[in-house]
Amino acid sequence: MLRATSVVRKAAVRPDRVVDTLTLDHDDRNRRRLALTADGGLGILLDLDKATALGDGDAVKLEDGRLVLIKAAPQSLLEIRAENPLRLMRVAWHIGNRHTPAEITADAIYIENDHVLAEMVRGQGCVMSAVNRPFQPERGAYDHDHANCDHPSHDHGGHSHHDHGQHGHDHGHDHGSHAHDHGHAAAQAHGEHAHSHAETHAHAHGDACGCGHDHGHHDHGHKHGAGHGHKGHTHDH
């Protein structure tokens, strides 16, 4: 029996090194040590350093360097749908609060077929149906196998998710090399541009976008009109 001692993620799998396939359900794709028989009859001892979540398309590496491809087996699941996204988000919160593996798609949530969870979902007013499909739940936010992945390092020291200094709010134009005397007409056009930009920006964000900005039409229009760095212009209002 050949030992499989490491995991190769899907993006790094070389098809020419694949010698067999293991079709496994969700539980067997989350093991550390397990004797398995591949689809082609190859005997394999899964012998990893720690229990590792194996996804559809990943592979385990044998001691001789060959790969065995992992395929997610269809299994009995509950498909959860709701009449609106808010209700679906609420039931997702309750599922997560029970630390239950869940696969989340754009319009449905899939969990293992469990009658206790089914009662909870029903109580939230969602629609359920039993389905048979591969189960590929979300991995935990900290469930990341660094030993078998090659990712570039991320420097978060100087980065913010809302770095408005360089993203999204640099609407200024450098007209310093060809300054003009715009007079009243240019000032009026600039004011209309700022007001239009403010309305577009406010509608794009909405009243409750959560980005932390004051999106009131009047106030935001003045901020964009006066604070977006039209270098070389002097506006005589």
N, C-alpha and C positions, 0 to 999 in steps of 0.2 A: 504494500500500500504506500503510495507516494504522499509525502507531506506537503501541504500548502502553507507556507509560512509568512506570506506578506500579501498585501492588496495593491492592485494597480487600478487607479480610477479610469473611468470610461474614456476620458480625453487622451489618455496615454496608452491605451490598449493597442498593441500591434496585431492586426488580424493574422499575419503570417506566423505568429507564435502561438495562436490558439489551437489546442489539440482536442478540446471537448467542451461540453456545456453542462452547467449545473442549474437546474430549474428548481428554485426554492421559494417557499412562502415567506412572509414577513418575519416570522419567528426564527426560521432557520437562516435568514440573512442577517441575523444579529447574534451570532455565536462567536465564542472564542475557540472552542475545541469540539469537533464533531466528526465522526466517521460518516462519509458520504459515498454514494455511487453516482457517478456522472451519467448523463443521458446516454453516452456512448459505451458505458460499461466500465469506465476507468475508476478504480478504487482510490479514494482520496481521504486523507486525514487532514481536516482543517485544524491547524495548530498555530494560532496567532498569539501575539503577546497579550492582547486584550480583546474583549468583545468589540467588534467593529461592524457598523452598519454597512451592508453591501447593497449597492443600488443596481437596478437593471442596466446592464451594459458594462459594469465593472468586471474585474477579473481577479482571480487569486493566482499567485505565482507558485509554481512547484519548485522543489529544490533544484531541479535540473534546468530551471529557467523558462520552461514552457508555461503557457497560460491556460487556465480553464475559465471560460466566460460565464458570468452570472446572468441568469434570466429570472425575472420576477414571475412566479407562478400565479395564475388566477386563484382567487379565494373568495369566500363569502363575506360581503361587506354591506354596510348600510349606506345608501346614497341619500344625503340630506339636502333638501332644497327649501327655499322660503319665498314668500310673495314679494319680499323687498330685501335689498342688501342689508339694511339695518337689522332686521330680524335674523338674518344669516350670521351677521357679525356677533350678535348677542349669543346665539347658540355656540358659535366658535369659542367665545370667551368661557362659557360653561364647560365645554369639552376640554379646553386647555386647563381649566381649574381642577379638573380631575386627572390631569397628567396622562391623558389618553392619546395614543398616537393618532394623528389625523392627516389625511391628504386633502389639501385645499386647492380647488380650482376656481376659475372665474365665477362660476354660478352654482357650485355644489361643494359639499364637504363629504369625505368618505371616512368612515371609521369601521372597525371590526364589528361584526354582527353580534351584539350583546344586548340582552333584553333589558337590563338595568339602564343602560345608556339610551336605549330606544324609548323607555318611559320618560326619561329626562327630556329628550328631544321632542317628544310628543307634547309634553307640558309647556314647551316653548312655542308651540303653535307652528312647527315646521312639518313639512311633508317628507316622508321616508319611503324608501323602497329597497328591497333586498336585490343585490346585484352580485355577479361573479366576475371579478376583474383583478388584475394585478394591483397590489397595494403598495404604494410608495409614499409613505407619510413624510411630513416635514422632519428634517433632522433638527436636533436641538441647536440653539444659537452657538453653543460652545462645543458641539460635537464635530470636531474638525481634526482630521488625521494629517498632521504636519509631516510625519515621517515619510509618507508616501505621496506627497504632493509637492509640486514645484511652483510656488507662487511668489511673485515679487513682493518685497517688503513694502509696507504701507507706513508712510510717515504722517501721522495725524497731528504732530506737534504744531504745524503751521497751517492746518486746514480746518475750515469750519464748513458744516453742511450749508450754512447760509452766509457764504463769503460774498457779501454784496459789494465789496470794494472792486471785485473783478468779474462778478457774474450778475447779469440780469439788470443792473441799475446803472451801467456806464453808458448812458445815452448821449453823452456830450459830443460835440463836433469841434475839432480844432480848426477854427477859421483865422488863427492869428496871422497867417501869411497873407491874407487878403481881406483885411478888415474893411468894412463899408459903413457909410453913414446911412442907416436904414430909415431913419425918421419914423414918423408915426405909423406908416403902412407896415413896415417890418416888425415893429413892436407889437402891432395888433395881430399879425400873422403868427408871431412867436407865442403870443398869449393863447391864440386858438389852438396851436400845436400842443402847448402844455396842457390845456384843458382837455383836449381829445386824448392825449396820452394818459392823463389822470383817469378819465372815465374808462378807457380800455384796460388800464392796469387794475383798477378797482373791480371791474366786472370779472376779470380773469381770476382774481384771488377770491372774490366772494367775501361775505361778512364774517365767515367763521372758518377761514382757511387754516388758522393756527400758526401762521408764520411769524406772528408777533409784530406786524406793521399796522399803523393806523391807515385804513384804506378809505376814509371819508373823502368824498369827491372833491369838496372845496379845498380842504387843507392839503390833500395829496397833490392836487393840481398845482398849488403854489410851490410846493416843494420841488416838483419836477420842473416847473417853469423857471424857478430861480436858482436851483441848486444843481443843475446838471452840466455845469462847466462849459458854456459856450465861450471859449476863450477868444479874446480880441473884440468882443461886442460890448458896447455900452448902450443899454436900453433906456431911453428917456421916456418914462411913463408920465 
